[in-house]
């Protein structure tokens, strides 16, 4: 019997600071430290982003990074396409009132070309996550064309039109997404809908000063603290008990903080807390398989980890 609460750990592998180039060895050292933590405290299961942007269009789709991605997959992790078209830009639409995610032609080339590069390398992109929670239903169609069936951008309660984030009334646990409106559950007549895994949320609206960005009401290692993340986790576990329904949610951590004791310690502590307090840490594909087993009677494949 699987746990009543499943957690997907989104590992955001964006280099930081964004304006300073870092050598491969420096980036890979941080990646390797995160891999060690995820292996020890999460059994290797995670959703590792593979960045693309105007500055880094091809860098992470060739060696030495391809070798690292293969090692992660062997650990039991999934690879996630993560376009940061404006952060590492500029991309089309960059400006105060719009973003690249609204430019479907541009995103089509990004998504399909990166998926093809990974396939050519013998690797699959299992999921997608937009920067700043950016997503559109047009992007959803492109993901299905690229063979990507899982989406990880949802932060319930967040509405940020300038970043194409529209999750104000999204479900609090994993769901199959409508192709018409991303925060709605797919109808029974929809064919092959995307599987959405929202960020863990305590269902408390952030204050006006943070209404566009996640903070202590969500589980995000770099923009919260340990006690707040525990509180959010506890609220998700409580929700599962009160509703009598399995909850499947995600959290976020960033590789750029590796080597900094404060952030490493916070991350290891929350992962241990989850596993000791009603949770099972899984990859996105494993989460989907467990969901499908419960909802449709499909038996999930055994976890690689």
Buried (B, 14 or more C-beta within 10 A) or exposed (E): EBBBBBBBBBBBBBBBEBEEEBEEEEBBBBBBBBBEBBBEBBBBBBBBBBBBBBBBBEBBBEEEBBEBBBBBBEBBBBBBBBBBBBBBBBBBBBEEEBBBBBBBEBBBEBBBBBBBBBEEBEBBBBBBBBBBBBBBBBBBBBBBEBEBBBBBBBBBBBBBEBBBBBBEEBBBBBBBBBBEEBBBBBEEEBEEBBBBBBBBBBEEEBEEEBEBBBEBBBBBBBBBEBEBBBBBBBBBBBBBEEEEEBBBBBBBBBBBBBEEEEBBEBBBBBBEBBBEEBBBBBBBBBBBBBBBEEEEEEEBEEBBB
